[in-house]
């Protein structure tokens, strides 16, 4: 079992530059990938995306690639076209308004936008291979993080499933008492409202059996126990797919709701509420399971 929450970090270093890769993941129903990378790696984004999907499958995946330290040789160059354009415009303005040009006008122009250009060496194929190794290393860390988180989730949801199974046993304690209350209530109502009418005792017993059969929850208990067993088995056999476990949890919820609607007993209804509470916590945890 894996969580969809994870973090990984790696570095790609060569004689030109040092690049840092950070990857964060959160839960999502599908692969939702956001990539932030320097401009000269933009054309590699589809390859990075495919690598992330292959390793992480799904989730909200944020990949940040940036320069932590620039070690490549850089060349500063003047943009002559920009300098001449600034000079001509300033000269025209000065001539139109009969204003002499200052002697240090060139010093002012070089401080204008786009006058200086910073030229960096473009990365080559070998540098891309190094970066790809760094990305794979960060993805591996994310998967290790996810596995650790998944173990914690597995222990938590298994404990809660065992609690639901224990609550089924607690419910059984109140079943005989509940059925006796139902019988007595029916007899009392008949006595109060139909005291002057002769009641066919055999027919009454048949109706009573039919009514009590409608309130029987043995089938629901059996199905709920089976769902709990199937849930734990799915978790333990390495097939801990979050979506599959979510479907099983839905079936568990149906059985719990039916037991609650048939309980007609305060103590049993309180236990059903506790079961629902545990199941809701399980569903919340499953939202983060891969």
C-alpha positions as CSV (number, residue, x, y, z in Angstrom):
1,X,0.0,0.0,0.0
2,X,1.2,3.5,-0.9
3,X,0.1,6.9,0.1
4,X,-0.2,9.6,-2.6
5,X,1.7,12.1,-0.4
6,X,5.4,12.2,-1.0
7,X,8.6,14.3,-1.4
8,X,11.9,13.8,-3.2
9,X,14.9,15.9,-3.9
10,X,18.0,15.3,-6.0
11,X,20.8,17.3,-7.6
12,X,22.3,17.2,-11.1
13,X,25.9,18.5,-11.2
14,X,28.5,18.8,-14.0
15,X,31.3,21.2,-14.9
16,X,28.8,23.7,-16.3
17,X,26.0,24.1,-13.8
18,X,24.3,22.6,-10.6
19,X,20.6,21.9,-10.9
20,X,18.2,21.0,-8.1
21,X,15.1,18.8,-8.6
22,X,12.3,18.8,-6.1
23,X,9.1,16.7,-6.4
24,X,6.1,17.0,-4.2
25,X,2.9,14.8,-4.5
26,X,-0.6,15.0,-3.0
27,X,-3.7,13.0,-3.5
28,X,-5.8,13.3,-6.7
29,X,-8.1,11.0,-8.7
30,X,-5.8,11.1,-11.7
31,X,-2.3,12.2,-12.7
32,X,-2.3,16.0,-12.4
33,X,1.3,17.1,-13.2
34,X,2.7,20.6,-12.9
35,X,6.3,21.2,-14.1
36,X,8.4,24.3,-13.5
37,X,11.7,24.2,-15.3
38,X,14.3,26.6,-16.9
39,X,13.4,27.7,-20.4
40,X,16.1,25.6,-22.2
41,X,14.5,22.4,-20.7
42,X,11.0,23.3,-21.9
43,X,11.2,20.9,-24.9
44,X,12.0,18.1,-22.5
45,X,8.8,18.5,-20.4
46,X,6.8,15.7,-22.2
47,X,9.6,13.3,-21.4
48,X,9.7,14.4,-17.8
49,X,5.9,14.0,-17.6
50,X,6.0,10.5,-19.0
51,X,8.7,9.5,-16.5
52,X,6.6,10.9,-13.6
53,X,3.5,9.0,-14.7
54,X,5.4,5.8,-15.1
55,X,6.9,6.0,-11.6
56,X,4.1,7.6,-9.6
57,X,0.9,6.5,-11.6
58,X,-1.4,9.2,-10.2
59,X,-1.8,12.1,-7.8
60,X,-1.1,15.8,-7.9
61,X,2.5,16.0,-8.9
62,X,4.6,19.1,-8.7
63,X,8.1,19.0,-10.2
64,X,10.4,22.0,-9.7
65,X,13.7,22.2,-11.6
66,X,15.9,25.2,-10.9
67,X,19.5,26.5,-10.7
68,X,20.7,26.5,-7.1
69,X,24.2,27.6,-8.1
70,X,25.4,28.9,-11.5
71,X,28.9,27.6,-12.3
72,X,28.8,27.8,-16.1
73,X,30.9,30.4,-17.8
74,X,28.7,33.4,-18.8
75,X,29.4,36.1,-21.3
76,X,28.1,39.7,-20.9
77,X,27.4,41.4,-24.2
78,X,26.1,44.9,-25.1
79,X,23.0,44.9,-27.3
80,X,24.3,47.4,-29.9
81,X,21.0,47.7,-31.6
82,X,19.3,48.7,-28.4
83,X,22.0,51.2,-27.5
84,X,21.8,52.9,-30.9
85,X,18.0,53.1,-30.7
86,X,18.2,54.7,-27.3
87,X,20.9,57.2,-28.5
88,X,18.9,58.2,-31.6
89,X,15.7,58.8,-29.6
90,X,17.5,60.9,-27.0
91,X,19.3,62.9,-29.7
92,X,16.0,63.6,-31.5
93,X,14.4,64.7,-28.2
94,X,17.4,67.0,-27.4
95,X,17.5,68.6,-30.9
96,X,13.7,69.2,-30.9
97,X,13.9,70.9,-27.5
98,X,17.2,72.6,-28.1
99,X,18.8,70.7,-25.1
100,X,22.5,69.8,-25.3
101,X,23.3,66.1,-24.8
102,X,25.3,65.4,-21.6
103,X,28.8,64.1,-22.0
104,X,28.0,61.0,-19.9
105,X,24.9,60.0,-22.0
106,X,26.5,56.6,-22.8
107,X,26.7,55.8,-19.1
108,X,23.0,56.6,-18.7
109,X,22.1,54.5,-21.8
110,X,23.9,51.3,-20.5
111,X,21.6,51.3,-17.5
112,X,18.5,51.2,-19.7
113,X,16.5,47.9,-20.1
114,X,17.7,45.2,-22.5
115,X,21.1,46.9,-23.1
116,X,23.1,44.1,-21.5
117,X,22.6,40.5,-22.5
118,X,23.7,37.6,-20.4
119,X,24.7,34.6,-22.6
120,X,24.7,31.1,-21.0
121,X,26.0,28.0,-22.7
122,X,23.1,25.8,-23.8
123,X,22.9,22.3,-22.2
124,X,23.8,19.4,-24.4
125,X,22.6,15.7,-24.5
126,X,25.0,14.6,-21.8
127,X,23.7,17.3,-19.4
128,X,20.1,16.1,-20.2
129,X,21.1,12.5,-19.3
130,X,22.5,13.8,-16.0
131,X,19.3,15.7,-15.3
132,X,17.2,12.6,-16.1
133,X,19.2,10.6,-13.6
134,X,18.5,13.3,-11.0
135,X,14.8,13.2,-11.8
136,X,14.6,9.4,-11.5
137,X,16.5,9.7,-8.2
138,X,14.0,12.2,-6.8
139,X,11.1,10.0,-8.1
140,X,12.6,7.0,-6.2
141,X,12.7,9.1,-3.0
142,X,9.0,10.0,-3.5
143,X,8.0,6.4,-3.9
144,X,10.0,5.5,-0.7
145,X,8.2,8.3,1.1
146,X,4.9,7.0,-0.2
147,X,5.6,3.5,1.0
148,X,6.4,4.7,4.5
149,X,3.2,6.8,4.6
150,X,1.3,3.8,3.2
151,X,2.4,1.5,6.0
152,X,1.1,4.0,8.6
153,X,-2.3,4.2,6.7
154,X,-2.4,0.4,6.5
155,X,-2.0,0.0,10.2
156,X,-4.6,2.7,10.9
157,X,-7.3,1.4,8.6
158,X,-6.7,-2.2,9.7
159,X,-7.2,-1.2,13.3
160,X,-10.4,0.5,12.5
161,X,-11.7,-2.5,10.5
162,X,-11.1,-4.7,13.6
163,X,-13.0,-2.2,15.7
164,X,-16.0,-2.5,13.3
165,X,-15.8,-6.3,13.6
166,X,-15.8,-5.9,17.4
167,X,-18.8,-3.6,17.3
168,X,-20.7,-6.4,15.4
169,X,-20.2,-8.6,18.4
170,X,-21.3,-5.9,20.7
171,X,-24.6,-5.5,18.8
172,X,-25.4,-9.2,19.2
173,X,-25.5,-8.7,23.0
174,X,-28.6,-6.5,22.6
175,X,-30.5,-8.5,20.0
176,X,-32.5,-10.9,22.3
177,X,-33.5,-7.9,24.4
178,X,-34.5,-5.9,21.4
179,X,-36.8,-8.7,20.0
180,X,-38.4,-9.2,23.4
181,X,-39.2,-5.5,23.6
182,X,-40.7,-5.6,20.1
183,X,-43.0,-8.6,21.0
184,X,-44.1,-7.0,24.2
185,X,-44.9,-3.7,22.5
186,X,-47.0,-5.4,19.8
187,X,-49.0,-7.3,22.5
188,X,-49.5,-4.2,24.5
189,X,-50.8,-2.2,21.5
190,X,-53.2,-5.0,20.6
191,X,-54.5,-5.2,24.2
192,X,-55.0,-1.4,24.4
193,X,-56.6,-0.8,21.1
194,X,-58.4,-4.1,20.3
195,X,-59.4,-5.3,23.8
196,X,-63.0,-6.0,22.8
197,X,-62.1,-7.9,19.7
198,X,-61.2,-11.6,19.9
199,X,-57.8,-12.1,18.4
200,X,-56.8,-15.3,16.6
201,X,-53.7,-16.3,18.6
202,X,-52.3,-18.4,15.8
203,X,-52.7,-15.6,13.3
204,X,-51.1,-13.2,15.7
205,X,-48.1,-15.5,16.2
206,X,-47.7,-15.8,12.4
207,X,-47.8,-12.0,11.9
208,X,-45.4,-11.6,14.8
209,X,-42.9,-14.1,13.2
210,X,-43.2,-12.2,9.9
211,X,-42.6,-8.8,11.6
212,X,-39.7,-10.1,13.6
213,X,-38.2,-11.7,10.5
214,X,-38.2,-8.3,8.8
215,X,-36.2,-6.9,11.8
216,X,-33.6,-9.8,11.6
217,X,-30.1,-8.5,10.9
218,X,-28.2,-11.8,10.7
219,X,-27.7,-11.5,6.9
220,X,-26.4,-8.0,7.3
221,X,-24.0,-9.0,10.0
222,X,-22.7,-11.9,7.9
223,X,-22.2,-9.7,4.8
224,X,-20.5,-7.0,6.9
225,X,-18.1,-9.5,8.4
226,X,-17.4,-10.8,4.9
227,X,-16.7,-7.2,3.7
228,X,-14.4,-6.6,6.6
229,X,-12.5,-9.8,5.9
230,X,-12.3,-9.0,2.2
231,X,-11.1,-5.5,3.0
232,X,-8.2,-6.7,5.2
233,X,-7.3,-9.4,2.7
234,X,-7.1,-6.8,-0.1
235,X,-4.8,-4.7,2.1
236,X,-2.5,-7.5,3.0
237,X,-2.2,-9.3,-0.3
238,X,-0.4,-6.3,-1.9
239,X,-3.3,-5.3,-4.0
240,X,-4.1,-2.2,-1.8
241,X,-5.6,-0.2,-4.6
242,X,-7.3,2.9,-3.1
243,X,-10.2,2.8,-5.5
244,X,-11.0,-0.9,-4.9
245,X,-10.8,-0.4,-1.2
246,X,-13.2,2.5,-1.5
247,X,-15.8,0.3,-3.3
248,X,-15.5,-2.2,-0.5
249,X,-16.0,0.5,2.1
250,X,-19.2,1.6,0.3
251,X,-20.6,-1.9,0.6
252,X,-19.7,-1.9,4.3
253,X,-21.6,1.4,4.7
254,X,-24.8,-0.1,3.1
255,X,-24.8,-3.0,5.6
256,X,-24.2,-0.7,8.6
257,X,-27.0,1.6,7.5
258,X,-29.4,-1.3,7.2
259,X,-28.5,-2.6,10.6
260,X,-29.1,0.9,12.0
261,X,-32.5,1.1,10.3
262,X,-33.6,-2.2,11.8
263,X,-32.1,-1.8,15.3
264,X,-35.1,-0.3,17.2
265,X,-32.8,-0.2,20.2
266,X,-30.9,2.7,21.8
267,X,-27.8,0.8,22.6
268,X,-27.6,-0.8,19.2
269,X,-28.1,2.5,17.5
270,X,-25.3,4.0,19.5
271,X,-23.0,1.2,18.4
272,X,-24.0,1.7,14.8
273,X,-23.1,5.4,15.1
274,X,-19.6,4.3,16.3
275,X,-19.3,2.0,13.4
276,X,-20.2,4.8,11.0
277,X,-17.7,7.0,12.6
278,X,-14.9,4.5,12.1
279,X,-16.0,3.9,8.5
280,X,-15.9,7.6,7.7
281,X,-12.4,7.8,9.1
282,X,-11.4,4.9,6.9
283,X,-12.9,6.6,3.8
284,X,-10.9,9.8,4.5
285,X,-7.7,7.7,4.8
286,X,-8.5,5.9,1.5
287,X,-8.6,9.2,-0.4
288,X,-4.9,9.4,0.0
289,X,-4.2,5.7,-0.9
290,X,-2.7,5.1,-4.4
